[in-house]
Amino acid sequence: MSIDLKQLKYFLAVAEEKSFSRAAERLHISQPPLSQQIMKLESELGVKLFARTTRTFELTVAGKALMSEASDLLGRMRMTIDTIRQIDRGEVGRLRVGIVGSAMWGPIPSLLEQFQTNFPRVTWTIHELGPTLQYEALRAKQVDVGFWREPRIDEDLLRQDNLRQELCFKEDVCVAINEHHPLAKADAIELIDIANEPMLTLALDKSSFPRYLIQCCVDAGFQPTIFQEATEPQTLLAMVGAGLGVTLLPETTSRIGWPGVVFVPIRTNPPSANLYITYTALDDAPVVRAFLNILNPPKAN
């Protein structure tokens, strides 16, 4: 048996119009090929679909049953095609976003809000992970995109793991200092001005970002004395507020308005806190493509 959707479409047109001529006009074809397709459909099914006389044109019992089933089938097919097209446009699906906690104080929340507004049928989830864990999650396809800060990953390593990385937001590092510290009154300071201060840092074994910041201190002319490490920026800020030391954090961290903490810009060659997005280079995932278009809208021709 070989029945195609075109035959069902032709049958429905004839059944609804109750006329071969009107159905042919509706379908923008001539009447003979329409009649041939209906006869072929009846032959394939082994039943009569229409009771024809010189004066009447009615559906048989089998024809009425087929009309109901065919209408449902074509309706489901149209819905399926529409859904497939929506999936291809990234309008349906899920997006798993890996992210470092400090990025949520910057532009990421507004980015996610815009994505949700533009693609309300996409389900997205946030997975707060350090860069190392995000990288492994990307390789294992446990997250779809990952956000973390400097330093940028080597291109050869990215290619080896079939990943891409793009700069999405530029940002500098500032110094978080206790409000009673003499440096807190400065409009800006040099990095070497904190050379003798106890350094509070994010865990050095969890991310390359704090290690990069330590190297920036070395490049500025001093080896910082690390007093304490912490997993979360909030913990560092709490210790700064208690007067236990200073810390280096992205400028957007100042949006928190932590009690007892002043955020001071670095005047010369401030370390970068640039935020990068990393995603797989293998899969043409429409939802990821749609998300990237929110970050970098296509340019009009």
Sequence and secondary structure as in RCSB ss.txt:
>XXXX:A:sequence
MSIDLKQLKYFLAVAEEKSFSRAAERLHISQPPLSQQIMKLESELGVKLFARTTRTFELTVAGKALMSEASDLLG
RMRMTIDTIRQIDRGEVGRLRVGIVGSAMWGPIPSLLEQFQTNFPRVTWTIHELGPTLQYEALRAKQVDVGFWRE
PRIDEDLLRQDNLRQELCFKEDVCVAINEHHPLAKADAIELIDIANEPMLTLALDKSSFPRYLIQCCVDAGFQPT
IFQEATEPQTLLAMVGAGLGVTLLPETTSRIGWPGVVFVPIRTNPPSANLYITYTALDDAPVVRAFLNILNPPKA
N
>XXXX:A:secstr
    HHHHHHHHHHHHHT HHHHHHHHTS HHHHHHHHHHHHHHHTS  EEE SS EEE HHHHHHHHHHHHHHH
HHHHHHHHHHHHHTTSSEEEEEEE GGGGGTTHHHHHHHHHHH TTEEEEEEE  HHHHHHHHHTTS SEEEEES
S   HHHHHHTTEEEEEEE  BEEEEEETTSGGGG S B GGGGTTSEEEEE TTT HHHHHHHHHHHHHT   E
EEEEESSHHHHHHHHHTTS EEEEEGGGGGG  TTEEEEEBSSS  B  EEEEEESS   HHHHHHHHHHS    
 
